[in-house]
Amino acid sequence: MADPAGTRSRLEHRLAQLEDRTRRIESDLRRPGDPDWPERAVQRANDEVLEHLGDAELAEIARIRAALTRLDDGSYGRCGSCGEQIEAARLQALPDADTCVGCAGGARSG
């Protein structure tokens, strides 16, 4: 891994963005419903989209926190499946990656 401090900074920055966005989504979902029936239907459809976005962001938050833990314990950059080094290009593109390209694609069995 070329730059642990830079990687940590990127992960922490993205984590802060996601946590802020998740807080806003949760706030939007808690707002009172519109008393007008057609408006309430539209609002419910919008809430379903927000819930889906929130779920995806919560999953990314968990992956980022796990990557930060791997940075702390020295296992960052090692594939969690086969133990080989994760490709630098993959970590650059997906700094929260915990598997190499081969294992992520199912090419290796462990």
C-alpha positions in Angstrom: 0.0 0.0 0.0 1.6 3.2 -1.2 0.0 5.9 1.1 -1.7 4.7 4.3 -2.3 8.3 5.5 -3.9 9.3 2.1 -6.0 6.2 2.1 -7.2 6.8 5.6 -8.0 10.4 4.7 -10.0 9.4 1.6 -11.9 6.8 3.7 -12.7 9.2 6.5 -13.8 11.9 4.1 -16.2 9.5 2.3 -17.4 8.2 5.7 -18.3 11.8 6.9 -20.1 12.4 3.6 -22.2 9.2 3.9 -23.0 9.8 7.6 -24.2 13.3 6.8 -26.3 12.1 3.9 -27.7 9.3 6.0 -28.7 11.7 8.8 -30.5 13.9 6.2 -32.3 10.8 4.8 -33.4 9.7 8.2 -34.7 13.2 9.0 -36.7 13.3 5.7 -38.2 9.9 6.5 -39.3 11.1 10.0 -41.2 14.2 8.6 -44.9 14.2 9.0 -47.0 12.9 6.1 -49.0 15.2 3.9 -52.7 15.1 4.7 -53.6 15.3 1.0 -54.1 11.7 -0.2 -52.4 12.1 -3.7 -49.5 14.0 -2.2 -49.2 11.2 0.5 -48.9 8.6 -2.3 -46.1 10.5 -4.0 -44.4 11.1 -0.7 -44.5 7.4 0.1 -43.0 6.6 -3.3 -40.2 9.1 -2.6 -39.7 7.6 0.9 -39.2 4.2 -0.6 -36.4 5.6 -2.8 -34.9 7.3 0.2 -35.0 4.1 2.2 -33.2 2.2 -0.6 -30.6 4.9 -0.8 -30.2 4.8 3.0 -29.7 1.0 3.0 -27.0 1.3 0.3 -25.2 4.0 2.2 -25.4 2.1 5.4 -23.7 -0.8 3.7 -21.0 1.4 2.3 -20.5 2.9 5.8 -20.0 -0.6 7.2 -17.4 -1.4 4.5 -15.5 1.8 5.1 -15.4 1.3 8.9 -14.1 -2.3 8.2 -11.4 -0.9 6.0 -10.4 1.6 8.6 -10.2 -1.3 11.1 -7.9 -3.2 8.7 -5.7 -0.1 8.4 -5.4 0.0 12.2 -4.6 -3.7 12.6 -2.3 -3.9 9.6 -4.3 -6.2 7.4 -5.4 -3.5 4.9 -4.5 -4.5 1.4 -4.6 -8.2 2.0 -7.4 -10.3 0.5 -9.8 -11.6 3.1 -10.4 -14.7 1.1 -7.0 -15.9 -0.2 -4.6 -13.7 1.8 -2.8 -12.3 -1.3 -2.1 -8.6 -1.8 -5.0 -6.7 -3.3 -4.0 -5.0 -6.5 -3.1 -1.3 -6.0 -5.4 -0.3 -8.9 -8.3 -2.0 -7.2 -7.6 -0.3 -3.9 -7.2 3.1 -5.7 -10.7 2.6 -7.3 -12.3 0.9 -4.3 -10.4 1.8 -1.1 -12.8 -0.3 1.0 -12.2 -3.5 -1.0 -11.4 -6.5 1.1 -10.9 -9.0 -1.7 -8.6 -9.2 -4.7 -10.1 -9.2 -8.2 -9.8 -12.9 -8.5 -11.7 -13.7 -5.3 -14.2 -10.9 -5.9 -15.0 -12.5 -9.3 -15.2 -16.0 -7.8 -12.1 -17.2 -9.8 -10.4 -18.4 -6.6 -11.8 -20.9 -4.1 -9.7 -19.7 -1.2 
